[in-house]
Amino acid sequence: MPAIFEPKTLNSLLSIKKKHPDSLIYSSGLEKICQSREKIVSFDKDIIYIERIEELQRMNRSERYIEIGSATRINNIIDKGKNIIPSILLQAMKNITPPNFKNILTIGGIVYSKKERSSIFSVLSILDAKLEIRSSSSTKWISIDHLFNDNEINLEPDEVITKIKLYLGDYDINMYREIYNGYSNEGPITFSALVSLAKNNINFIKFIFSTSNTFVIRNKEIESNLEGQSIPIDDKFTATIISQFSEYLDKKYDIIKNNRKNIIINTLNWFIKELDFYC
């Protein structure tokens, strides 16, 4: 029968994880519950219950960064960070459905999810979030984009995600959208973008799509091509960007259905034209 551990400190958690590397880190367990078809959820691994570890539920802010403990629940982040965290992340968190999930979900649980890359993950990716990874013998920081290799998590068995670190940058445009297909039961496609302008020129731009499954779609080459462009962007250049991105989708994400690819392409086209209103 699996054992249940209830550490009260981070050091205790790391010590237990070293001795039981195959154990499951457990806070709300929402993903496990949603995947189970049983009325009573059963486990085949030892469980480390981290709800009592206050260190993993702290939020600390400096002049340029905010650090969020991995066991911090989404509602707490919204309440404590509503005037601090980037607006696109705040909006993505507020849009979590059903609403009561915000009382259960932790930011670490969302980041760690192997089965689905949520809208929160994609927003954290465009914000270049860094993750503190700790074991009993080491501490390191990695980009959230390096956490997964395909669908396999790049952590050693005794390593734990303890903090998420965000840069509190100033952007002229913070954009977050959820696009639903009324003729499909599939989840929304989310779109996030950050843009900095210098007069009527694009100084800096990042945009990303999430298809509510394992795909977080970003093309840094196209972002680079858009940087330095004057607003309004020439229609011919816009058509070139759309064509390049469409080819990129067809080549790298051929498993995505055509109707969802069309939504992505149309959203990108809308976004480029929407930039005109900021010049």
C-alpha positions as CSV (number, residue, x, y, z in Angstrom):
1,M,0.0,0.0,0.0
2,P,1.4,3.4,-0.9
3,A,2.8,5.6,1.9
4,I,1.6,9.2,2.5
5,F,4.2,11.8,3.7
6,E,3.2,15.2,5.0
7,P,6.3,17.4,5.3
8,K,6.0,20.8,6.9
9,T,9.1,22.3,5.5
10,L,10.8,22.5,2.2
11,N,14.0,20.8,3.5
12,S,11.9,17.9,4.8
13,L,10.1,17.6,1.4
14,L,13.5,17.4,-0.4
15,S,14.8,14.9,2.0
16,I,11.8,12.7,1.5
17,K,12.0,13.1,-2.3
18,K,15.6,11.9,-2.2
19,K,14.7,8.8,-0.3
20,H,11.5,8.2,-2.4
21,P,12.3,9.5,-5.9
22,D,9.3,7.8,-7.5
23,S,6.8,9.4,-5.1
24,L,4.1,11.7,-6.4
25,I,4.0,15.4,-5.3
26,Y,0.4,16.1,-4.3
27,S,-1.4,19.3,-3.4
28,S,-4.9,19.6,-4.8
29,G,-4.6,16.5,-7.0
30,L,-7.1,18.0,-9.4
31,E,-5.5,16.6,-12.6
32,K,-5.5,13.1,-11.0
33,I,-9.1,13.4,-10.0
34,C,-10.3,14.7,-13.4
35,Q,-8.5,11.8,-15.2
36,S,-9.9,9.1,-12.9
37,R,-13.1,7.3,-13.7
38,E,-13.4,6.0,-10.2
39,K,-15.5,7.6,-7.5
40,I,-12.6,7.1,-5.1
41,V,-9.2,8.0,-6.6
42,S,-6.5,5.4,-5.9
43,F,-2.7,5.8,-6.2
44,D,0.0,3.3,-7.1
45,K,2.9,5.4,-5.8
46,D,3.9,6.9,-2.5
47,I,2.4,10.4,-2.0
48,I,4.1,13.6,-0.7
49,Y,1.4,15.9,0.4
50,I,2.8,19.5,0.3
51,E,-0.2,21.5,1.5
52,R,1.4,22.2,4.9
53,I,4.6,23.7,3.4
54,E,4.3,27.5,3.9
55,E,7.5,28.2,2.0
56,L,5.9,26.9,-1.2
57,Q,2.9,29.3,-0.8
58,R,4.8,32.6,-0.6
59,M,4.8,35.5,-3.1
60,N,7.8,37.8,-3.0
61,R,8.3,40.9,-5.1
62,S,11.5,42.9,-6.0
63,E,11.7,46.0,-8.2
64,R,11.9,43.9,-11.3
65,Y,10.7,40.4,-10.5
66,I,8.0,38.5,-8.7
67,E,8.6,35.0,-7.3
68,I,5.6,32.7,-6.7
69,G,5.8,29.5,-4.6
70,S,4.8,26.5,-6.7
71,A,2.0,25.5,-4.2
72,T,0.3,28.9,-4.3
73,R,-3.3,28.5,-5.4
74,I,-4.6,30.5,-8.3
75,N,-7.1,32.5,-6.4
76,N,-4.4,33.6,-3.9
77,I,-2.3,34.8,-6.8
78,I,-5.2,36.8,-8.2
79,D,-6.0,38.3,-4.8
80,K,-2.4,39.2,-3.8
81,G,-1.0,39.9,-7.2
82,K,-3.8,41.7,-9.0
83,N,-1.8,45.0,-9.0
84,I,1.5,43.3,-9.6
85,I,1.5,40.4,-12.0
86,P,1.4,41.0,-15.8
87,S,-2.1,41.7,-17.0
88,I,-2.2,38.8,-19.6
89,L,-1.4,36.3,-16.8
90,L,-4.0,37.8,-14.5
91,Q,-6.6,37.6,-17.3
92,A,-5.7,34.0,-18.1
93,M,-6.1,33.0,-14.4
94,K,-9.4,34.8,-14.1
95,N,-10.7,32.9,-17.2
96,I,-10.1,29.5,-15.6
97,T,-13.3,27.5,-15.7
98,P,-15.2,26.3,-13.8
99,P,-14.5,29.2,-11.4
100,N,-14.2,27.0,-8.3
101,F,-11.1,25.4,-9.8
102,K,-9.2,28.6,-9.0
103,N,-9.6,27.7,-5.3
104,I,-8.0,24.3,-6.0
105,L,-5.4,24.6,-8.7
106,T,-1.8,25.6,-7.8
107,I,0.5,27.3,-10.3
108,G,3.0,24.5,-9.8
109,G,0.4,21.9,-10.7
110,I,-0.4,23.7,-13.9
111,V,3.2,24.1,-14.9
112,Y,4.0,20.4,-14.1
113,S,1.0,18.9,-16.0
114,K,2.2,16.4,-18.5
115,K,-1.1,15.7,-20.1
116,E,-2.1,19.2,-21.2
117,R,-0.5,22.6,-21.7
118,S,-3.0,25.0,-20.4
119,S,-3.4,28.7,-21.4
120,I,-1.6,29.5,-18.2
121,F,1.5,27.6,-19.3
122,S,1.5,29.4,-22.7
123,V,1.3,32.8,-21.0
124,L,4.1,31.9,-18.6
125,S,6.1,30.9,-21.7
126,I,5.6,34.2,-23.5
127,L,6.6,36.0,-20.2
128,D,9.8,33.9,-20.2
129,A,9.1,32.5,-16.7
130,K,12.0,30.9,-14.9
131,L,11.5,27.9,-12.6
132,E,13.5,27.2,-9.5
133,I,14.3,23.5,-9.4
134,R,15.6,22.0,-6.2
135,S,16.8,18.8,-4.8
136,S,18.4,17.9,-1.5
137,S,21.8,18.7,-3.0
138,S,21.3,21.4,-5.6
139,T,19.4,24.5,-6.7
140,K,19.1,25.7,-10.3
141,W,16.9,28.0,-12.5
142,I,15.6,26.9,-15.9
143,S,13.4,28.5,-18.5
144,I,9.9,27.2,-18.5
145,D,10.4,26.4,-22.2
146,H,13.1,23.8,-21.2
147,L,10.9,22.0,-18.7
148,F,9.5,19.5,-21.3
149,N,11.1,17.6,-24.1
150,D,8.1,16.7,-26.3
151,N,5.8,15.4,-23.5
152,E,8.6,14.2,-21.1
153,I,9.5,16.4,-18.2
154,N,13.2,17.3,-17.9
155,L,13.5,16.8,-14.1
156,E,15.6,14.2,-12.2
157,P,13.5,11.9,-10.0
158,D,14.5,13.8,-6.8
159,E,14.0,17.3,-8.2
160,V,11.0,19.5,-7.3
161,I,9.7,22.8,-8.8
162,T,9.7,25.2,-5.9
163,K,9.2,28.7,-7.4
164,I,8.1,30.5,-10.6
165,K,9.9,33.8,-11.3
166,L,8.5,36.5,-13.6
167,Y,10.1,39.7,-14.9
168,L,7.9,42.7,-14.3
169,G,8.5,44.4,-17.6
170,D,6.6,47.3,-19.2
171,Y,4.9,46.6,-22.5
172,D,2.8,49.0,-24.6
173,I,0.5,46.1,-25.6
174,N,-0.6,43.2,-23.4
175,M,-3.1,41.0,-25.2
176,Y,-4.9,37.8,-24.2
177,R,-7.7,36.2,-26.1
178,E,-9.6,32.9,-25.9
179,I,-11.2,31.8,-29.2
180,Y,-14.0,29.2,-29.2
181,N,-15.4,27.2,-32.1
182,G,-19.1,27.1,-31.5
183,Y,-19.4,24.0,-33.7
184,S,-16.8,21.9,-31.8
185,N,-16.5,20.5,-28.3
186,E,-12.8,21.1,-28.3
187,G,-11.3,23.6,-25.9
188,P,-10.5,27.2,-26.8
189,I,-7.5,28.3,-28.7
190,T,-5.7,31.0,-26.7
191,F,-3.6,33.8,-28.0
192,S,-1.2,36.0,-26.0
193,A,1.0,38.8,-27.2
194,L,3.4,41.4,-25.8
195,V,4.6,44.4,-27.8
196,S,6.8,47.4,-27.1
197,L,6.7,50.3,-29.5
198,A,9.2,53.1,-30.3
199,K,7.1,55.8,-31.9
200,N,5.4,54.0,-34.7
201,N,7.9,51.1,-34.9
202,I,7.7,47.7,-33.4
203,N,10.7,47.6,-31.0
204,F,9.8,44.2,-29.5
205,I,7.1,41.6,-30.1
206,K,6.2,38.1,-28.9
207,F,3.1,36.1,-29.6
208,I,2.0,32.6,-28.7
209,F,-0.9,30.2,-29.3
210,S,-2.1,27.4,-27.2
211,T,-4.6,24.8,-28.5
212,S,-5.6,23.4,-25.1
213,N,-3.6,20.3,-25.5
214,T,0.1,19.6,-25.8
215,F,0.8,22.3,-28.3
216,V,2.2,25.7,-27.4
217,I,2.9,27.4,-30.7
218,R,5.5,30.2,-31.0
219,N,7.8,31.2,-34.0
220,K,10.6,33.4,-32.9
221,E,11.8,33.8,-36.5
222,I,8.6,35.5,-37.5
223,E,8.7,37.6,-34.4
224,S,12.1,38.8,-35.4
225,N,10.8,39.6,-38.9
226,L,8.1,41.8,-37.4
227,E,10.5,43.7,-35.2
228,G,11.6,47.0,-36.7
229,Q,8.5,47.2,-38.9
230,S,6.6,50.5,-39.1
231,I,2.9,50.6,-38.1
232,P,0.7,50.4,-40.0
233,I,2.3,47.3,-41.5
234,D,2.2,47.0,-45.3
235,D,-0.5,44.6,-46.6
236,K,2.0,42.8,-48.8
237,F,4.4,42.3,-45.8
238,T,1.4,41.1,-43.7
239,A,0.5,38.5,-46.4
240,T,4.1,37.3,-46.4
241,I,4.1,36.8,-42.6
242,I,0.7,35.0,-42.7
243,S,2.0,32.7,-45.5
244,Q,5.2,31.9,-43.6
245,F,3.3,31.1,-40.4
246,S,0.8,29.0,-42.3
247,E,3.6,26.9,-43.8
248,Y,5.2,26.6,-40.3
249,L,1.9,25.2,-38.9
250,D,1.4,22.8,-41.8
251,K,5.0,21.5,-41.4
252,K,5.4,21.3,-37.6
253,Y,1.8,20.9,-36.4
254,D,0.2,18.7,-39.1
255,I,-1.8,16.9,-36.5
256,I,-3.9,20.0,-35.7
257,K,-7.2,20.0,-37.5
258,N,-7.5,22.4,-40.5
259,N,-10.4,24.3,-38.9
260,R,-8.3,25.1,-35.9
261,K,-5.3,26.1,-38.0
262,N,-7.6,28.5,-39.8
263,I,-8.6,30.0,-36.5
264,I,-5.0,30.5,-35.6
265,I,-4.1,32.1,-38.9
266,N,-7.1,34.4,-38.9
267,T,-6.3,35.5,-35.3
268,L,-2.7,36.3,-36.3
269,N,-4.0,38.3,-39.3
270,W,-6.4,40.2,-37.0
271,F,-3.6,40.9,-34.5
272,I,-1.3,42.4,-37.1
273,K,-4.1,44.7,-38.3
274,E,-5.1,45.5,-34.7
275,L,-1.6,47.0,-34.2
276,D,-2.7,50.0,-36.3
277,F,-4.9,51.2,-33.5
278,Y,-1.8,51.7,-31.2
279,C,0.1,54.0,-33.5
